[in-house]
Amino acid sequence: MLEALALCVAKISDGDTFWTFDRVKVRLVAASGSVDAPDKKESPRCKPGAKGWCNQALAIRASQRLGQLIRGRGAVMQCNGHDKYRRVLCRVTVNCRDVGDTMVAEGLAVIRNDW
């Protein structure tokens, strides 16, 4: 079921994951597909042999930008399903603009439809 909810962000984990104040872990999805932002060096996806996109500087920039785009901006999220890490999959918009697609357009994330 797809439901639109006002968004109250508690913590930005990285450029594609955040927590709401009601303790829901959210994975950002764009209108154009699944969003993948770079991982910070402490991420399990950056361990030797893992297949993560590891770029510490870009990961920090992506996290900061996601916060700028969604905190206190009247963001709305529409959620549908969960991923394998039990994150709720949500499309987030601010003033009818897709946040995931904005992150991609700014070079801070990519669309990955191969998951």
DSSP file (Angstrom, degrees, kcal/mol; ACC not computed):
  #  RESIDUE AA STRUCTURE BP1 BP2  ACC     N-H-->O    O-->H-N    N-H-->O    O-->H-N    TCO  KAPPA ALPHA  PHI   PSI    X-CA   Y-CA   Z-CA
    1    1 A M              0   0    0      0, 0.0     2,-0.6     0, 0.0    80,-0.2   0.000 360.0 360.0 360.0 135.6    0.0    0.0    0.0
    2    2 A L        +     0   0    0     78,-0.1     2,-0.4    76,-0.1    78,-0.1  -0.868 360.0 173.5-100.6 124.4    1.3    3.4   -0.9
    3    3 A E  E     -A   79   0A   0     76,-0.7    76,-1.2    -2,-0.6     2,-0.5  -0.996  27.5-132.8-134.6 135.4    0.6    6.1    1.7
    4    4 A A  E     +A   78   0A   0     -2,-0.4     2,-0.4    74,-0.2    74,-0.2  -0.755  30.9 178.6 -89.2 130.1    1.8    9.8    1.8
    5    5 A L  E     -A   77   0A   0     72,-2.6    72,-2.9    -2,-0.5     2,-0.2  -0.978  33.3-112.6-132.6 142.8    3.2   10.8    5.1
    6    6 A A  E     -A   76   0A   0     -2,-0.4     2,-0.5    70,-0.2    70,-0.2  -0.504  42.0-125.3 -68.2 144.9    4.7   14.1    6.4
    7    7 A L        +     0   0    0     68,-2.1     2,-0.5    -2,-0.2    68,-0.3  -0.840  29.0 179.4-107.1 126.2    8.4   13.5    7.1
    8    8 A C        -     0   0    0     -2,-0.5    13,-1.9    63,-0.1     2,-0.4  -0.946  21.0-152.9-121.0 106.2   10.2   14.2   10.4
    9    9 A V  E     +B   20   0A   0     -2,-0.5    11,-0.3    11,-0.2     3,-0.1  -0.654  22.3 173.4 -87.9 129.2   13.8   13.2   10.1
   10   10 A A  E     +     0   0A   0      9,-2.8     2,-0.3    -2,-0.4    10,-0.2   0.816  69.2   1.7 -96.6 -42.4   15.8   12.1   13.2
   11   11 A K  E     -B   19   0A   0      8,-1.5     8,-3.1    56,-0.0     2,-0.6  -0.993  55.6-140.2-152.9 137.2   19.1   11.0   11.7
   12   12 A I  E     -B   18   0A   0     -2,-0.3     6,-0.3     6,-0.2     3,-0.1  -0.895  16.9-177.0 -95.7 119.9   20.7   10.9    8.3
   13   13 A S  E     -     0   0A   0      4,-1.9     2,-0.2    -2,-0.6     5,-0.2   0.910  64.0 -40.4 -82.4 -46.3   22.7    7.6    8.0
   14   14 A D  E >  S-B   17   0A   0      3,-1.8     3,-0.6    49,-0.1    -1,-0.3  -0.838  82.4 -59.7-160.5-163.8   24.1    8.3    4.5
   15   15 A G  T 3  S+     0   0    0     23,-0.5     3,-0.1    -2,-0.2    24,-0.1   0.549 132.8  27.0 -73.9  -6.3   23.1    9.7    1.2
   16   16 A D  T 3  S+     0   0    0      1,-0.2    12,-2.8    22,-0.1     2,-0.4   0.315 114.2  62.7-134.3   8.1   20.3    7.1    0.7
   17   17 A T  E <   +BC  14  27A   0     -3,-0.6    -4,-1.9    10,-0.2    -3,-1.8  -0.999  51.3 158.8-139.9 136.9   19.2    6.1    4.2
   18   18 A F  E     -BC  12  26A   0      8,-2.0     8,-3.4    -2,-0.4     2,-0.4  -0.965  30.4-124.4-149.2 165.9   17.7    8.0    7.2
   19   19 A W  E     -BC  11  25A   0     -8,-3.1    -9,-2.8    -2,-0.3    -8,-1.5  -0.900  19.3-141.2-112.2 141.3   15.8    7.4   10.4
   20   20 A T  E >   -B    9   0A   0      4,-2.2     3,-1.6    -2,-0.4   -11,-0.2  -0.546  31.8-105.2 -91.6 166.8   12.5    9.1   11.2
   21   21 A F  T 3  S+     0   0    0    -13,-1.9   -12,-0.1     1,-0.3    -1,-0.1   0.754 121.0  60.9 -64.2 -23.3   11.6   10.3   14.8
   22   22 A D  T 3  S-     0   0    0    -14,-0.3    -1,-0.3     2,-0.1    -2,-0.0   0.098 123.8-103.9 -92.9  25.4    9.3    7.3   15.2
   23   23 A R  S <  S+     0   0    0     -3,-1.6     2,-0.5     1,-0.2    -2,-0.1   0.776  70.5 147.1  64.8  34.6   12.3    5.0   14.6
   24   24 A V        -     0   0    0     -4,-0.1    -4,-2.2    63,-0.0     2,-0.6  -0.887  42.0-142.1 -99.7 127.0   11.6    3.9   11.1
   25   25 A K  E     -C   19   0A   0     -2,-0.5    63,-2.9    61,-0.3     2,-0.4  -0.805  23.6-161.4 -90.6 123.3   14.7    3.3    9.0
   26   26 A V  E     -Cd  18  88A   0     -8,-3.4    -8,-2.0    -2,-0.6     2,-0.5  -0.872  15.7-155.4-114.8 135.8   14.0    4.5    5.4
   27   27 A R  E     -Cd  17  89A   0     61,-3.0    63,-2.4    -2,-0.4   -10,-0.2  -0.950  29.5-122.4-105.9 124.9   15.8    3.7    2.2
   28   28 A L  E     - d   0  90A   0    -12,-2.8     7,-1.1    -2,-0.5     2,-0.4  -0.459  29.5-175.2 -71.2 131.9   15.4    6.5   -0.4
   29   29 A V  E     -Ed  34  91A   0     61,-2.6    63,-0.6    -2,-0.2    71,-0.4  -0.979  11.2-147.2-125.0 140.7   13.8    5.5   -3.7
   30   30 A A  E >   -E   33   0A   0      3,-2.8     3,-1.0    -2,-0.4    61,-0.0  -0.583  29.8-108.3-101.7 167.2   13.5    7.9   -6.7
   31   31 A A  T 3  S+     0   0    0      1,-0.2     3,-0.1    -2,-0.2    -1,-0.1   0.835 122.5  50.0 -59.4 -31.9   10.8    8.2   -9.3
   32   32 A S  T 3  S-     0   0    0      1,-0.2     2,-0.3     0, 0.0    -1,-0.2   0.511 124.9 -76.0 -89.6  -4.7   13.4    6.8  -11.8
   33   33 A G  E <  S-E   30   0A   0     -3,-1.0    -3,-2.8    78,-0.0     2,-0.3  -0.933  76.0 -14.4 145.8-167.2   14.5    3.8   -9.6
   34   34 A S  E     -E   29   0A   0     78,-0.4    78,-3.0    -2,-0.3     2,-0.4  -0.539  61.0-135.5 -75.0 130.4   16.4    2.6   -6.6
   35   35 A V  E     -H  111   0B   0     -7,-1.1     2,-0.4    -2,-0.3    76,-0.2  -0.698  19.6-173.3 -90.7 135.0   18.9    5.2   -5.3
   36   36 A D  E     -H  110   0B   0     74,-2.7    74,-2.4    -2,-0.4     3,-0.1  -0.971   3.5-175.5-129.4 117.4   22.4    4.2   -4.3
   37   37 A A        -     0   0    0     -2,-0.4    16,-0.3    72,-0.2    72,-0.2  -0.721  39.3 -84.2-104.4 159.4   24.7    6.8   -2.7
   38   38 A P        -     0   0    0      0, 0.0   -23,-0.5     0, 0.0     2,-0.3  -0.246  45.6-122.1 -63.1 152.0   28.4    6.2   -1.8
   39   39 A D  B     -i   54   0C   0     14,-3.7    16,-1.5   -25,-0.1    20,-0.2  -0.688  17.9-116.8 -96.8 147.3   29.2    4.4    1.4
   40   40 A K    >   -     0   0    0     -2,-0.3     3,-2.2    14,-0.1     6,-0.2  -0.431  35.5-104.6 -75.6 158.1   31.4    5.8    4.3
   41   41 A K  T 3  S+     0   0    0      1,-0.3    -1,-0.1    -2,-0.1     5,-0.1   0.745 119.3  58.2 -59.8 -25.2   34.5    3.9    5.1
   42   42 A E  T 3  S+     0   0    0      3,-0.1    -1,-0.3     5,-0.0     5,-0.1   0.533  82.1 111.5 -82.6  -4.7   33.0    2.3    8.2
   43   43 A S  S X  S-     0   0    0     -3,-2.2     3,-2.1     1,-0.1     4,-0.2  -0.391  76.3-127.7 -67.5 142.7   30.1    0.8    6.2
   44   44 A P  G >  S+     0   0    0      0, 0.0     3,-1.3     0, 0.0    -1,-0.1   0.783 110.2  66.4 -59.0 -25.5   30.1   -3.1    6.0
   45   45 A R  G 3  S+     0   0    0      1,-0.2     7,-1.4    -5,-0.1     9,-0.1   0.583  96.5  56.2 -72.9  -7.5   29.9   -2.5    2.2
   46   46 A C  G <  S+     0   0    0     -3,-2.1    -1,-0.2    -6,-0.2     3,-0.1   0.327  80.2 113.5-104.7   6.2   33.4   -1.0    2.3
   47   47 A K  S X  S-     0   0    0     -3,-1.3     3,-2.4    -4,-0.2     5,-0.2  -0.407  86.6 -77.2 -71.8 154.5   35.1   -4.0    3.9
   48   48 A P  T 3  S+     0   0    0      0, 0.0    -1,-0.1     0, 0.0     3,-0.1  -0.283 121.5  17.6 -53.8 131.5   37.6   -5.9    1.8
   49   49 A G  T 3  S+     0   0    0      1,-0.3     2,-0.1    -3,-0.1    -2,-0.1   0.237  97.3 121.6  90.3 -13.1   35.8   -8.1   -0.7
   50   50 A A    <   -     0   0    0     -3,-2.4    -1,-0.3    -6,-0.1    -5,-0.1  -0.394  63.9-131.1 -79.3 161.8   32.5   -6.3   -0.4
   51   51 A K        +     0   0    0     -3,-0.1     2,-0.2    -2,-0.1    -5,-0.1  -0.293  56.1 133.8-110.6  47.5   30.8   -4.7   -3.4
   52   52 A G        -     0   0    0     -7,-1.4     2,-0.9    -5,-0.2    -6,-0.0  -0.490  63.8-114.9 -92.5 165.7   30.1   -1.2   -2.1
   53   53 A W        -     0   0    0    -16,-0.3   -14,-3.7    -2,-0.2     2,-0.6  -0.857  42.8-170.0 -97.6  97.2   30.6    2.1   -3.7
   54   54 A C  B     +i   39   0C   0     -2,-0.9     2,-0.2   -16,-0.2   -14,-0.1  -0.825  28.5 137.8-104.5 116.3   33.2    3.5   -1.2
   55   55 A N     >  -     0   0    0    -16,-1.5     4,-2.8    -2,-0.6     5,-0.2  -0.712  29.7-165.2-155.4  96.3   34.1    7.2   -1.4
   56   56 A Q  H  > S+     0   0    0      1,-0.2     4,-2.2     2,-0.2     5,-0.2   0.892  87.7  46.4 -56.3 -49.0   34.4    8.8    2.0
   57   57 A A  H  > S+     0   0    0      1,-0.2     4,-2.0     2,-0.2    -1,-0.2   0.925 116.9  43.5 -63.5 -44.9   34.4   12.5    0.8
   58   58 A L  H  > S+     0   0    0      1,-0.2     4,-2.7     2,-0.2    -1,-0.2   0.860 111.2  55.9 -69.6 -34.6   31.5   12.0   -1.6
   59   59 A A  H  X S+     0   0    0     -4,-2.8     4,-2.3   -20,-0.2    -2,-0.2   0.905 108.5  47.5 -62.8 -41.7   29.6    9.9    1.1
   60   60 A I  H  X S+     0   0    0     -4,-2.2     4,-2.4    -5,-0.2    -2,-0.2   0.925 112.7  48.6 -65.5 -44.2   29.9   12.8    3.5
   61   61 A R  H  X S+     0   0    0     -4,-2.0     4,-2.5     1,-0.2    -2,-0.2   0.905 111.5  50.3 -61.2 -41.5   28.7   15.3    0.9
   62   62 A A  H  X S+     0   0    0     -4,-2.7     4,-2.5     2,-0.2    -2,-0.2   0.907 110.6  49.1 -64.7 -42.3   25.8   13.1    0.0
   63   63 A S  H  X S+     0   0    0     -4,-2.3     4,-2.0     2,-0.2    -2,-0.2   0.930 113.0  47.1 -61.8 -46.2   24.7   12.7    3.6
   64   64 A Q  H  X S+     0   0    0     -4,-2.4     4,-2.1     1,-0.2    -2,-0.2   0.915 112.8  48.8 -62.8 -43.3   24.9   16.5    4.2
   65   65 A R  H  X S+     0   0    0     -4,-2.5     4,-2.3     2,-0.2    -1,-0.2   0.895 107.7  54.0 -66.8 -40.2   23.0   17.2    1.0
   66   66 A L  H  X S+     0   0    0     -4,-2.5     4,-1.9     1,-0.2     5,-0.3   0.928 109.2  49.9 -59.2 -43.3   20.2   14.7    1.8
   67   67 A G  H  X S+     0   0    0     -4,-2.0     4,-2.4     1,-0.2    -2,-0.2   0.915 109.7  50.6 -60.2 -43.1   19.8   16.5    5.2
   68   68 A Q  H  < S+     0   0    0     -4,-2.1    -1,-0.2     1,-0.2    -2,-0.2   0.874 112.0  48.6 -61.7 -36.9   19.6   19.9    3.5
   69   69 A L  H  < S+     0   0    0     -4,-2.3    -1,-0.2    -5,-0.1    -2,-0.2   0.825 124.7  23.6 -74.7 -31.9   17.0   18.6    1.1
   70   70 A I  H ><>S+     0   0    0     -4,-1.9     3,-0.9    -5,-0.2     5,-0.5   0.683  91.2  98.3-114.9 -19.3   14.6   16.9    3.6
   71   71 A R  T 3<5S-     0   0    0     -4,-2.4   -63,-0.1    -5,-0.3   -61,-0.0  -0.596 106.6 -16.1 -78.4 124.2   15.0   18.4    7.0
   72   72 A G  T 3 5S+     0   0    0     -2,-0.5    -1,-0.2   -65,-0.2    -2,-0.1   0.741 104.9 112.2  62.7  25.8   12.5   21.1    7.9
   73   73 A R  T < 5S-     0   0    0     -3,-0.9    22,-0.2    -4,-0.0    -2,-0.1   0.290  92.9-101.6-113.8   8.6   11.4   21.5    4.3
   74   74 A G  T   5 -     0   0    0    -67,-0.2    21,-0.4    -4,-0.2    -3,-0.1   0.854  57.9-178.6  72.2  33.9    7.9   20.1    4.3
   75   75 A A      < -     0   0    0     -5,-0.5   -68,-2.1   -68,-0.3     2,-0.4  -0.356  12.8-158.2 -68.8 146.9    9.0   16.8    2.8
   76   76 A V  E     -AF   6  93A   0     17,-2.7    17,-2.9   -70,-0.2     2,-0.4  -0.979   3.7-157.6-124.7 138.3    6.5   14.1    2.1
   77   77 A M  E     -AF   5  92A   0    -72,-2.9   -72,-2.6    -2,-0.4     2,-0.5  -0.949   8.0-161.1-121.4 143.0    7.3   10.4    1.7
   78   78 A Q  E     -AF   4  91A   0     13,-2.8    13,-3.0    -2,-0.4     2,-0.3  -0.985  20.6-162.4-117.7 121.3    5.3    7.7   -0.1
   79   79 A C  E     +AF   3  90A   0    -76,-1.2   -76,-0.7    -2,-0.5    11,-0.2  -0.804  19.2 169.6-114.5 146.3    6.4    4.3    1.1
   80   80 A N  E     -     0   0A   0      9,-2.6   -78,-0.1    -2,-0.3     2,-0.1  -0.730  53.8 -31.6-156.1 100.0    5.9    0.9   -0.5
   81   81 A G  E     -     0   0A   0    -80,-0.2     8,-2.3    -2,-0.2     2,-0.3  -0.228  64.9 -89.7  90.8-176.5    7.6   -2.3    0.8
   82   82 A H  E     - F   0  88A   0      6,-0.3     6,-0.2    -3,-0.1     2,-0.1  -0.916  24.9-129.2-134.4 157.3   10.9   -3.1    2.5
   83   83 A D    >   -     0   0    0      4,-1.9     3,-1.9    -2,-0.3     6,-0.0  -0.413  45.2 -86.7 -97.2-176.9   14.4   -4.1    1.3
   84   84 A K  T 3  S+     0   0    0      1,-0.3    -1,-0.0    -2,-0.1    -2,-0.0   0.661 128.7  57.0 -67.5 -14.4   16.4   -7.0    2.5
   85   85 A Y  T 3  S-     0   0    0      2,-0.1    -1,-0.3     0, 0.0     3,-0.1   0.247 119.1-109.8 -97.4  11.3   17.8   -4.9    5.4
   86   86 A R    <   +     0   0    0     -3,-1.9     2,-0.3     1,-0.3   -61,-0.3   0.662  69.6 146.2  68.8  20.3   14.2   -4.2    6.6
   87   87 A R        -     0   0    0    -63,-0.1    -4,-1.9   -61,-0.1     2,-0.4  -0.663  54.4-115.7 -82.3 142.9   14.4   -0.6    5.6
   88   88 A V  E     -dF  26  82A   0    -63,-2.9   -61,-3.0    -2,-0.3     2,-0.6  -0.652  26.9-129.8 -77.2 132.1   11.1    0.9    4.4
   89   89 A L  E     +d   27   0A   0     -8,-2.3    -9,-2.6    -2,-0.4     2,-0.4  -0.753  38.1 172.5 -88.5 117.0   11.3    1.9    0.7
   90   90 A C  E     -dF  28  79A   0    -63,-2.4   -61,-2.6    -2,-0.6     2,-0.5  -0.976  33.2-145.0-134.5 138.2   10.1    5.5    0.3
   91   91 A R  E     -dF  29  78A   0    -13,-3.0   -13,-2.8    -2,-0.4     2,-0.4  -0.869  26.7-157.2 -92.3 130.9   10.0    8.1   -2.4
   92   92 A V  E     - F   0  77A   0    -63,-0.6     7,-2.8    -2,-0.5     8,-0.5  -0.930  11.6-176.9-116.4 133.0   10.5   11.6   -0.9
   93   93 A T  E     -GF  98  76A   0    -17,-2.9   -17,-2.7    -2,-0.4     2,-0.4  -0.959  13.0-167.1-127.7 148.8    9.4   14.8   -2.4
   94   94 A V  E >  S-G   97   0A   0      3,-2.1     3,-1.7    -2,-0.4   -19,-0.1  -0.988  85.0 -11.6-131.5 122.1    9.7   18.4   -1.4
   95   95 A N  T 3  S-     0   0    0     -2,-0.4    -1,-0.1   -21,-0.4     3,-0.1   0.905 129.9 -56.9  51.5  44.4    7.6   21.0   -3.3
   96   96 A C  T 3  S+     0   0    0      1,-0.2     2,-0.5   -20,-0.0    -1,-0.3   0.603 111.5 125.8  65.1  14.3    6.7   18.2   -5.8
   97   97 A R  E <   -G   94   0A   0     -3,-1.7    -3,-2.1     4,-0.0     2,-0.4  -0.908  64.8-122.0-106.4 128.7   10.4   17.6   -6.6
   98   98 A D  E  >  -G   93   0A   0     -2,-0.5     4,-1.6    -5,-0.2    -5,-0.2  -0.537  15.8-157.7 -72.6 120.2   11.8   14.1   -6.2
   99   99 A V  H  > S+     0   0    0     -7,-2.8     4,-2.4    -2,-0.4     5,-0.2   0.898  90.5  52.8 -67.4 -42.1   14.7   14.1   -3.7
  100  100 A G  H  > S+     0   0    0     -8,-0.5     4,-2.0   -71,-0.4    -1,-0.2   0.927 110.4  47.0 -60.3 -45.7   16.2   10.9   -5.0
  101  101 A D  H  > S+     0   0    0      1,-0.2     4,-2.6     2,-0.2    -1,-0.2   0.837 110.1  54.6 -66.2 -31.5   16.3   12.2   -8.6
  102  102 A T  H  X S+     0   0    0     -4,-1.6     4,-1.9     2,-0.2    -2,-0.2   0.926 106.7  50.7 -64.9 -44.5   17.8   15.5   -7.3
  103  103 A M  H  <>S+     0   0    0     -4,-2.4     5,-2.5     1,-0.2     6,-0.7   0.902 113.0  46.5 -59.1 -41.3   20.6   13.5   -5.5
  104  104 A V  H ><5S+     0   0    0     -4,-2.0     3,-1.8     4,-0.2    -2,-0.2   0.929 110.0  52.4 -67.0 -45.7   21.3   11.7   -8.8
  105  105 A A  H 3<5S+     0   0    0     -4,-2.6    -1,-0.2     1,-0.3    -2,-0.2   0.822 108.6  51.9 -60.6 -31.3   21.2   14.9  -10.9
  106  106 A E  T 3<5S-     0   0    0     -4,-1.9    -1,-0.3    -5,-0.1    -2,-0.2   0.391 117.4-113.2 -87.5   3.9   23.8   16.5   -8.5
  107  107 A G  T < 5S+     0   0    0     -3,-1.8    -3,-0.2     2,-0.2    -2,-0.1   0.668  88.1 113.1  77.5  17.0   26.1   13.5   -8.9
  108  108 A L  S   <S+     0   0    0     -5,-2.5     2,-0.3    -6,-0.2    -4,-0.2   0.428  81.4  12.2-101.4  -1.0   25.7   12.4   -5.2
  109  109 A A        -     0   0    0     -6,-0.7     2,-0.3    -5,-0.2   -72,-0.2  -0.962  65.5-139.0-161.1 168.8   23.9    9.1   -6.0
  110  110 A V  E     -H   36   0B   0    -74,-2.4   -74,-2.7    -2,-0.3     2,-0.5  -0.904  24.7-110.8-131.2 162.1   23.1    6.8   -8.9
  111  111 A I  E     -H   35   0B   0     -2,-0.3     2,-0.5   -76,-0.2   -76,-0.2  -0.847  32.4-172.6 -93.6 128.9   20.1    4.8  -10.0
  112  112 A R        +     0   0    0    -78,-3.0   -78,-0.4    -2,-0.5     3,-0.3  -0.953  18.8 166.1-125.4 111.1   20.6    1.1   -9.6
  113  113 A N        +     0   0    0     -2,-0.5    -1,-0.1     1,-0.2   -78,-0.0   0.146  60.5  88.0-106.5  18.5   17.9   -1.2  -10.9
  114  114 A D              0   0    0      1,-0.2    -1,-0.2   -80,-0.1    -2,-0.0   0.216 360.0 360.0-100.7  14.6   20.1   -4.3  -10.8
  115  115 A W              0   0    0     -3,-0.3    -1,-0.2   -81,-0.0    -2,-0.1   0.466 360.0 360.0 -88.6 360.0   19.2   -5.3   -7.2
